[in-house]
Amino acid sequence: MKLAYLSDIFSKFNQLNLQLQGKDKYLPHLADQVSSFIRKLELYGRKLEQGNTESFENLTNFSKTNKLTESTVIPCFLEHISALRGHFQKYFPDNSVQFDWVRDPFTAPAPDDLSSSEEEQLIEMTSDSSMRLKFPSQTLCEFWLGVEREFPLIGQKAVEILLPFATSYLCEAGFSAVASLKTKYRSRLNVEHDLRVAISKLQPRFEQICSEKQAHCSH
């Protein structure tokens, strides 16, 4: 039963890890995912106290297969989940409310740390109907970069929250690209230009590049 429980809990860790990786992942998004997982841990603990193991698939199947109705290891699972919650709350304190105005500036209240000029620009921006129409159809980064052009103070403050690398995903993607480039048939040490092409989101305009080059005809 302990092995089945560990299999289930590590599966949930893997799901959380995948949710924290990928492109266009910003600090407010990741704070939401971690906060959600902490709340799920609370749910798992409550269910286990009631003798309900449906949140743990392998544990449930094992118990049904072996017709185990009661077990002395349930308190061990509860202790483990409680410890996990404590560690998550220690390393990831619940301060995601401070990002609400970045996630949805049109409904969330203004943060307390804004200056008078920044709060004025936030009021002007949220009163702009064209900005309100753009918000649902753009990513947070696209939206706030557009805001920065018209309302530089409040736009810059939001971009400073979105700019930090919240995970090591981009670094790991770069390492993977280097590993695929550095084969035994291609052992050059200088990979900067190749790596830029490999990890860039831009699509090369091959026709334009070729049109700017002069072809050498063979005789």
N, C-alpha and C positions, 0 to 999 in steps of 0.2 A: 504493500500500500504506500509506503514511503517513496519507493521508486516511481510508482504511478503518479503520485502527487508532484514529485520533482519534475517529471516529464511534462506535466501540465503547466506548472508554474514557469518553467524555462521556455515553453512554447509561448506563453503570454509575454515574457521578456523579449523574445524574438519579434513578436508582432509589434511591440512598442518600439523596438530598435528600428524596424523597417519604416514605421511612421515618422521617425525622427530623421530619416535620411532622404536624399533626393534633392532635386533642383527646386528653386523658389521656396525654400523653407526658411522662414524668418523667426526671430526670437518670440514674438507673440504667438505664432502657431505652435511652436515647440512647448511653450509654457502651458498652453491649453492641453496638449497631449499628455504631459506629465501630470498635470492636475487631474485629468480624467483617469489616469491609471491609479493615482492615489485613492480616488473615490471608488474605483473598482475593487481595490484591495479591501476597503471598508465593507463593501458589499459581500465579497468572498468570506470575510470573517463572520459577518452576521449569518450568512447561510450555513456555514459550517457549525456555528453554535446551535443552530436548529436541527443539525443532522442532515442538512441538504448539501449534497456534493455535485449537483448538476452543473456547477461552473467548472468542474474539473472532469473532462471527458474520460480520460484514461482511468482515473480513480473510480469514477462511477461504473465503468464497464468491468473493471476488476472486481469491484464489490458485488455487482450483480452476478458475474460469472461464478464467483466463489461463495455466493449467498451469505455475504457478510452484512449483517444489519447493524451491529455495534462494534466499535473499535476503540481501543485505549490509545491509539496514535492520533486521534482527532485533536486532543489538547496540544500535541506537538505541532500540528499544522497551524493551529490558532496562534501559538507562540511565534512561529516562524513568520506568519503574515503580519502580526503585530510589530515584529522587529523590522520587517521590510518597510512598513508604513513609517516607522520612526526614522529609518535611514533616508527614505525619499523626502520626508518633510524637513530633515536636517540639511540635505544637500540641495534640495529644490524648494525653498520656501515659497509659500503661496502669495506671490506679489504680482500675479498676472493682471490684476485690476488696473495697474498703472499703464497697461498697454491698450485699454479699452478704447481710448480716444483715437488711437492709430488704426485699430481694427474697424471701427465704425464711428467716424467723427460726427456723423449727423444725428446720432442718438445718445452717445455716451457723454457724460459731463466733462467739462474741461479739467485737466489736471491742476493741482494746486501750485505746481512749481513753474507755471508759465508767467512770464513778465506781462506787463500791461500791453505792450506793443504786440507780443505774440498772441495774447488772448483776443485782441482786437482783430488781428488777421484771421484767427480761427473763426470768429463770429462772421466776418465778411465771407470767408470761404464756405462755411456751412449754410450761409444765406444765399449762395449762388446756385440757382436752379440748374445751370448747365453742369456744375460740378456734381450735383446730386444725381444727375442722369448718367454721368460717366462712371460713377463709383461701382455699380454692380457689374459692369462689363469689362473692368480692368483688374489686373492684379494689384496688390497693395503697393508694390514697388512702382509700377507704371503710374498708378494714380498719384502717389505722393511726389514723384518726379515731375509730373505735370503741375501739381500744386506749387512746387518750389519755384517754377518759372513765373507764376503770377503772385504768389504770396511767399516770398523767400524766407521769412523768419520762421513761420510755422512749418513750412515745407522742409526746411533744413533740420528742424528739431525732430520731425518724424523720420526723416532719412537716417539720422544718427542712430535711431532705434533699430531700423531695418538693416543697416549696413553691417554690423558685426557678424562674423561667421559663428553661427550658433553651434555647429557640429563640425566634425572633421571630414565630412562627406566630400567636399571639393578637393581636399588634399589626397584622400584615398583614390578619388577618380583620376587625379593626376598621376599617382603612383601606378595605377592599373594601366594607364595609357603608355607610360614609360616602359613598363614590363612587356607590353605588346609590341612596342617599337624596337626594343633592344633584343633582337634575335641574333643567332650566330651568323646569319647572312647580312646583318646590318649592325655592325658593332661600333658605329661612330660615337664618340663621346659627346659631341655637340648635338643635342637634340632639341634646343630651344625652339627653332622654327618648326620642326616636325611636331613638337608637342603642342605648340600654339594652334596648329591646324587640327590636331587630333581632338582637342578639348573645346575648341571654339564652337559657339552656337551659330555662327555666321555661315551661310551657304556660299561657296566660291562662285563667282560669275565666270565660268570657264570660257564662254564664248567671247566675252569682253577681254579677258586676259589674252586669249589667242589672237584676237583681232589687233591687239597692240604690238604683237611680235611679227617680225618679218620672217617669212618662210625661206629656207635655203633649199633650192632645187638641186637635185643630184643629176649629174650628166653621165 
